[in-house]
Amino acid sequence: MTTKHYFTVIPIAVVALCLSACANFGALIMPQSVPSEAAVVAKSTAAAASPSSGDSGGAQKTESDAKGAESCTNPQLDLAETAFGYWLTPKMIPTSLRSSFYKFDVVDNQFDPCAKLSWVTLDGKSGVMDQGSLSEDISSQTVMFFSKDKLLTEAPFLYAKEVNDVTVQGDKITIKYTPQKADEERKAEYKLEGKRMVLSSPQRQGDTSAKFDFTKNYPPTDSMSLMPYGNANHQVNIEDYSGTQLAEVAMGDGTVLCTFIRESQVTCENRRESTWPVQAPTALPGDSKAGPNGTTNHASIDFGMPYDFYTTYMPSGNIKAQANIPNDTVATVGRILLDTRGDTLKVSNNKYTVTLGDGVASAESKPLFQFDTSRYPDASSLRKWDSA
């Protein structure tokens, strides 16, 4: 299958982080509705161009052409601003079984807020949440359905090894897929009836057995950071540095060396000069001290709960970075966002944002990207995540 990814991926050779690097950085602390800011990094395109080769049935004309576009109020609506954005936050959808979830990534974003029908392909694993961890089963792919800006939650959802091709014609969607227990390609034909997607062709037993339950909430988790996804016609350019542990990151006219530890901890060191004000830790113990000129050069950030940030002074070492993240870039390392646009570097999980610059070191409990969450379900009306 050829999929369309909405992140511009930069290949990076992952090099093992040396023990001396960790020692040099010292002990770490363990440590929404407004106009969408997703459009800041969105690029309008005539059709959804893909960084991958081939065609997975994605960027074709839908009813957003001409007549549909005339009545479309928000053609740049981000996928994260639909009701599906609520489950995009943890990347988990509840199933009909008790404490069971489908943990996923978006692999083909063909959501079109101007189209009568559009879709998004997911790849993930189902599992049962037990004592805070998800026991993951075999991989599977499925398709979410949308009518204009509405998520269609009533459907016999696909449970496939791979989604090969999706086409839309009027109020019908045809999906070609490889089933879990066979190598032959099969076809599922769906039709929109009111607010439901119904199968207009009989399917083999088990092929449409994904029982998602959008009436349930997701379990508590502190590793959540909702990012822009764009849509079929407005791509979001975010560069992915997954696997990077050491990166030289642009900060104004200079750079800082940032170390990424697990999903929640980051340290950044200015090896050129010491200019940051002393910031003492607010939530957890930490060693915060000034250098010879009364300023600091080392920032520690913890995106675990409670969030925390402090600066201190440390002698700089001679450590080689694995990657270089340039100016005017929005990048991800795991679920951590880096924004090098402008004169400062912003490090965020899209809930807690640290700003570093020449003489600037501050933290705020605010997102890096603002999303319109008015289409989200009312969390208080959802059933508990561990309900049967």
C-alpha positions as CSV (number, residue, x, y, z in Angstrom):
1,M,0.0,0.0,0.0
2,T,1.1,3.5,-0.7
3,T,0.0,6.0,1.9
4,K,0.0,9.7,2.0
5,H,1.8,11.2,5.0
6,Y,1.1,14.8,6.1
7,F,4.5,15.3,7.7
8,T,7.6,16.2,5.7
9,V,10.0,13.5,7.1
10,I,13.7,14.2,7.2
11,P,15.8,11.0,7.3
12,I,18.1,11.1,10.3
13,A,20.8,8.5,11.2
14,V,20.1,7.6,14.8
15,V,23.3,7.4,16.7
16,A,23.6,5.9,20.2
17,L,23.8,8.6,22.9
18,C,27.1,8.3,24.7
19,L,27.2,8.0,28.5
20,S,29.5,11.0,28.7
21,A,26.8,13.2,27.2
22,C,24.3,12.2,29.9
23,A,26.9,13.0,32.6
24,N,27.7,16.4,31.1
25,F,24.0,17.4,31.3
26,G,23.7,16.5,35.0
27,A,20.6,15.5,36.9
28,L,17.3,16.4,35.4
29,I,14.1,17.2,37.2
30,M,11.5,14.7,36.6
31,P,10.0,17.4,36.2
32,Q,-9.0,25.8,24.4
33,S,-12.2,28.2,21.6
34,V,-10.0,30.6,19.6
35,P,-9.2,31.0,15.9
36,S,-7.1,28.1,14.7
37,E,-3.3,28.7,14.5
38,A,-2.9,25.5,12.4
39,A,-3.2,27.7,9.3
40,V,0.1,29.3,10.2
41,V,1.9,26.2,9.0
42,A,-0.7,25.1,6.5
43,K,0.0,25.4,2.8
44,S,-2.9,25.5,0.4
45,T,-2.7,23.1,-2.5
46,A,-5.0,22.4,-5.4
47,A,-4.9,18.7,-4.6
48,A,-3.3,16.7,-1.8
49,A,0.2,16.1,-2.9
50,S,1.9,13.1,-1.3
51,P,5.6,12.6,-0.3
52,S,5.2,9.0,-1.2
53,S,5.2,7.5,-4.6
54,G,2.2,5.9,-6.4
55,D,-1.5,6.4,-5.7
56,S,-3.5,5.1,-2.8
57,G,-6.7,6.5,-4.2
58,G,-6.3,9.7,-2.2
59,A,-6.1,13.1,-4.0
60,Q,-9.1,12.8,-6.3
61,K,-12.0,15.2,-6.9
62,T,-14.8,15.0,-4.3
63,E,-17.9,17.2,-3.9
64,S,-15.8,20.1,-2.7
65,D,-15.4,20.9,-6.3
66,A,-17.3,24.0,-7.5
67,K,-20.8,23.6,-6.0
68,G,-19.7,22.1,-2.8
69,A,-17.0,24.7,-2.3
70,E,-19.5,27.5,-2.5
71,S,-21.2,26.4,0.7
72,C,-18.1,25.4,2.5
73,T,-17.6,27.8,5.4
74,N,-14.1,26.7,6.5
75,P,-12.1,25.0,3.7
76,Q,-8.9,25.0,5.8
77,L,-10.5,23.3,8.8
78,D,-7.9,21.0,10.4
79,L,-8.6,17.4,11.1
80,A,-7.7,18.1,14.8
81,E,-10.6,20.6,14.9
82,T,-13.3,18.0,14.0
83,A,-15.0,15.8,16.6
84,F,-12.3,13.2,15.8
85,G,-9.7,15.6,17.2
86,Y,-10.9,14.6,20.7
87,W,-9.6,11.1,20.1
88,L,-6.6,12.3,18.1
89,T,-5.4,13.9,21.4
90,P,-4.5,10.5,23.0
91,K,-4.5,8.6,19.7
92,M,-6.8,6.1,21.2
93,I,-10.4,5.1,20.3
94,P,-12.5,3.1,22.8
95,T,-14.0,-0.2,21.6
96,S,-17.2,-1.9,22.8
97,L,-15.2,-4.2,25.1
98,R,-14.4,-3.1,28.7
99,S,-11.1,-1.2,29.0
100,S,-10.3,-1.9,25.4
101,F,-8.8,0.6,23.0
102,Y,-7.5,1.0,19.4
103,K,-4.2,2.9,19.6
104,F,-3.4,4.4,16.2
105,D,-1.5,6.8,13.9
106,V,-3.0,8.7,10.9
107,V,-1.4,7.3,7.7
108,D,-3.6,8.9,5.1
109,N,-5.4,12.2,5.8
110,Q,-8.1,12.7,3.1
111,F,-10.5,14.6,5.4
112,D,-12.2,17.3,3.3
113,P,-14.5,19.7,5.2
114,C,-16.1,20.8,1.8
115,A,-16.9,17.2,0.6
116,K,-20.1,15.3,1.1
117,L,-17.9,12.3,1.9
118,S,-14.2,12.0,2.8
119,W,-12.0,9.7,4.9
120,V,-8.9,9.2,7.0
121,T,-7.0,5.9,7.1
122,L,-5.6,4.8,10.5
123,D,-3.0,2.2,11.4
124,G,-2.8,0.8,14.9
125,K,-3.2,-2.0,17.4
126,S,-6.0,-2.9,19.8
127,G,-5.4,-3.8,23.4
128,V,-6.7,-3.8,26.9
129,M,-5.7,-1.0,29.4
130,D,-4.4,-2.6,32.5
131,Q,-2.8,-0.6,35.3
132,G,-1.9,2.3,33.0
133,S,-0.4,0.2,30.2
134,L,-2.0,-1.0,27.0
135,S,-1.5,-4.6,26.0
136,E,-1.3,-4.4,22.2
137,D,-2.6,-7.0,19.8
138,I,-1.9,-7.5,16.1
139,S,-1.7,-4.5,13.8
140,S,-4.7,-3.5,11.7
141,Q,-5.9,-0.7,9.5
142,T,-9.3,1.0,9.4
143,V,-11.0,4.0,7.8
144,M,-12.8,6.9,9.5
145,F,-15.6,8.6,7.6
146,F,-16.6,12.2,7.4
147,S,-19.5,14.2,5.9
148,K,-18.3,17.8,5.5
149,D,-17.0,18.7,8.9
150,K,-18.9,15.9,10.7
151,L,-17.3,12.6,12.0
152,L,-19.6,9.7,11.2
153,T,-19.4,7.4,14.2
154,E,-22.1,4.9,13.1
155,A,-20.6,2.4,10.7
156,P,-19.4,-1.2,10.4
157,F,-15.7,-0.2,10.5
158,L,-13.1,-2.1,8.6
159,Y,-10.7,-4.4,10.4
160,A,-8.0,-5.1,7.7
161,K,-4.4,-6.0,7.4
162,E,-3.9,-3.1,4.9
163,V,-6.1,-0.5,3.2
164,N,-5.0,-0.5,-0.4
165,D,-7.2,2.1,-2.1
166,V,-10.2,4.3,-1.3
167,T,-12.5,6.0,-3.9
168,V,-15.5,8.3,-3.5
169,Q,-18.4,8.6,-5.9
170,G,-21.3,10.7,-4.7
171,D,-22.6,9.3,-1.5
172,K,-20.6,6.1,-1.8
173,I,-17.1,5.0,-0.7
174,T,-15.4,1.9,-2.0
175,I,-12.4,0.5,-0.1
176,K,-10.0,-2.1,-1.5
177,Y,-8.2,-3.9,1.3
178,T,-6.2,-6.9,2.3
179,P,-8.0,-8.9,5.0
180,Q,-6.2,-10.1,8.2
181,K,-6.2,-13.8,7.4
182,A,-5.8,-13.9,3.6
183,D,-3.6,-12.4,0.9
184,E,-6.3,-11.7,-1.6
185,E,-7.6,-8.2,-2.2
186,R,-11.2,-7.6,-1.2
187,K,-13.6,-4.7,-1.6
188,A,-16.0,-3.0,0.8
189,E,-18.7,-0.7,-0.6
190,Y,-20.3,1.8,1.8
191,K,-23.2,4.2,1.3
192,L,-24.1,7.3,3.3
193,E,-27.6,7.1,4.8
194,G,-28.4,10.1,6.9
195,K,-25.7,10.2,9.6
196,R,-24.7,6.5,9.1
197,M,-22.4,4.6,6.8
198,V,-24.0,1.3,5.7
199,L,-22.5,-1.6,3.8
200,S,-24.0,-1.9,0.3
201,S,-22.1,-5.1,-0.3
202,P,-21.9,-8.2,1.9
203,Q,-18.5,-8.7,3.6
204,R,-16.7,-11.8,4.9
205,Q,-17.0,-12.5,8.6
206,G,-14.5,-10.5,10.6
207,D,-13.6,-8.0,7.9
208,T,-15.7,-5.2,9.3
209,S,-15.5,-6.2,13.0
210,A,-13.8,-3.1,14.4
211,K,-16.3,-2.1,17.1
212,F,-15.4,1.4,18.0
213,D,-17.5,3.1,20.8
214,F,-17.5,6.9,20.5
215,T,-19.8,7.2,23.5
216,K,-16.9,6.4,25.9
217,N,-14.0,8.6,27.1
218,Y,-10.3,7.8,26.8
219,P,-8.3,6.9,29.9
220,P,-6.3,9.5,31.8
221,T,-2.8,10.0,30.4
222,D,-0.2,12.7,30.7
223,S,1.6,12.0,27.3
224,M,-0.8,14.0,25.1
225,S,0.0,16.7,22.6
226,L,-2.4,17.5,19.8
227,M,-0.7,18.7,16.7
228,P,-2.0,20.1,13.4
229,Y,-2.9,17.6,10.8
230,G,-4.3,19.8,8.0
231,N,-6.7,18.3,5.6
232,A,-6.8,16.9,2.0
233,N,-6.3,20.3,0.4
234,H,-4.3,22.1,3.0
235,Q,-1.2,20.3,4.2
236,V,0.7,21.0,7.4
237,N,4.4,21.0,7.0
238,I,6.0,19.7,10.2
239,E,9.3,18.0,10.0
240,D,9.6,14.7,11.9
241,Y,12.9,13.9,13.8
242,S,11.6,10.8,15.5
243,G,14.4,8.8,17.2
244,T,16.7,11.8,17.6
245,Q,18.4,12.0,21.0
246,L,20.8,14.9,20.4
247,A,20.0,17.9,18.0
248,E,21.6,21.2,17.3
249,V,18.5,23.4,17.3
250,A,18.3,27.0,15.9
251,M,17.6,29.8,18.4
252,G,17.6,33.2,16.7
253,D,21.1,33.8,15.2
254,G,22.6,30.9,17.1
255,T,21.9,27.3,18.1
256,V,21.5,25.3,21.3
257,L,22.2,21.6,21.8
258,C,19.0,19.8,23.0
259,T,18.8,16.3,24.5
260,F,15.6,14.3,24.3
261,I,15.0,11.8,27.1
262,R,11.9,9.6,26.8
263,E,8.7,11.4,25.7
264,S,8.6,14.0,28.4
265,Q,12.1,15.4,29.2
266,V,14.3,17.8,27.3
267,T,17.4,19.7,28.1
268,C,18.9,22.5,26.0
269,E,22.4,23.9,26.4
270,N,23.7,27.1,24.9
271,R,27.4,26.2,24.3
272,R,28.2,29.6,22.7
273,E,27.3,31.9,25.6
274,S,25.5,32.1,28.9
275,T,22.6,34.6,28.6
276,W,19.5,33.0,30.2
277,P,18.2,34.4,33.5
278,V,18.1,32.1,36.5
279,Q,14.8,30.2,36.7
280,A,14.3,28.1,39.8
281,P,12.2,24.9,39.6
282,T,8.5,25.5,40.5
283,A,7.2,22.0,41.2
284,L,10.1,19.6,41.9
285,P,13.6,19.9,43.5
286,G,16.4,21.0,41.2
287,D,19.8,22.6,41.2
288,S,19.5,26.2,39.8
289,K,22.6,28.3,39.9
290,A,24.1,31.2,37.9
291,G,27.4,31.2,36.1
292,P,30.3,33.7,36.3
293,N,28.3,36.5,34.7
294,G,25.1,35.9,36.8
295,T,23.3,34.1,34.0
296,T,22.7,30.4,32.9
297,N,23.3,28.3,29.8
298,H,21.4,25.1,30.6
299,A,17.6,24.6,30.5
300,S,15.8,21.5,31.8
301,I,12.1,20.9,30.9
302,D,9.8,18.2,32.1
303,F,6.5,17.6,30.4
304,G,5.4,15.0,32.9
305,M,2.9,15.9,35.5
306,P,3.5,18.3,37.2
307,Y,5.1,20.3,34.4
308,D,8.4,22.0,35.4
309,F,11.3,24.1,34.0
310,Y,14.5,25.5,35.4
311,T,17.8,26.9,34.3
312,T,21.3,26.5,35.7
313,Y,24.9,26.9,34.7
314,M,27.1,24.0,33.6
315,P,30.5,23.9,31.8
316,S,29.9,23.1,28.1
317,G,31.2,19.8,26.6
318,N,32.2,18.9,23.1
319,I,29.4,16.7,22.0
320,K,28.4,16.0,18.5
321,A,24.7,16.3,17.6
322,Q,22.9,13.7,15.5
323,A,20.7,16.3,13.7
324,N,20.4,20.0,12.9
325,I,17.0,21.6,13.1
326,P,17.2,24.9,11.2
327,N,15.5,28.3,11.5
328,D,11.9,28.8,10.4
329,T,11.0,25.2,11.2
330,V,8.3,23.5,13.1
331,A,9.6,20.1,14.1
332,T,8.6,17.1,16.2
333,V,10.7,14.7,18.3
334,G,8.3,12.1,19.4
335,R,5.4,14.2,20.9
336,I,7.6,17.2,21.6
337,L,7.2,20.3,19.4
338,L,10.0,22.6,18.4
339,D,9.3,26.0,16.8
340,T,12.3,27.9,15.5
341,R,10.4,30.6,13.7
342,G,11.4,34.1,14.8
343,D,14.1,35.1,17.2
344,T,13.4,32.4,19.8
345,L,13.1,28.7,20.2
346,K,9.8,27.3,21.6
347,V,9.7,23.8,23.1
348,S,6.2,22.5,23.8
349,N,3.9,19.6,24.3
350,N,1.1,21.9,23.1
351,K,-0.1,22.4,26.7
352,Y,3.1,23.8,28.3
353,T,5.5,25.9,26.3
354,V,9.0,27.0,27.1
355,T,10.5,30.0,25.2
356,L,14.3,30.3,25.0
357,G,16.2,33.2,23.3
358,D,18.9,35.7,23.9
359,G,18.3,36.7,27.5
360,V,15.0,35.0,27.4
361,A,14.0,31.8,29.4
362,S,10.4,31.5,30.4
363,A,7.6,28.9,30.6
364,E,3.8,29.3,30.2
365,S,0.9,26.9,30.6
366,K,-0.4,27.5,27.1
367,P,-0.4,25.6,23.8
368,L,1.9,26.2,20.9
369,F,-1.0,25.7,18.5
370,Q,-4.5,27.0,19.1
371,F,-7.4,24.7,18.0
372,D,-11.1,25.4,17.7
373,T,-12.6,22.6,19.9
374,S,-16.2,23.6,19.5
375,R,-17.0,20.4,17.5
376,Y,-15.6,18.1,20.2
377,P,-18.0,15.9,22.2
378,D,-18.9,17.1,25.7
379,A,-16.5,15.0,27.9
380,S,-18.9,15.1,30.8
381,S,-21.5,13.3,28.7
382,L,-19.2,10.4,27.7
383,R,-19.3,7.2,29.6
384,K,-16.3,6.1,31.7
385,W,-13.4,4.6,29.6
386,D,-13.5,1.3,31.5
387,S,-17.3,0.8,31.0
388,A,-18.5,-2.4,29.4
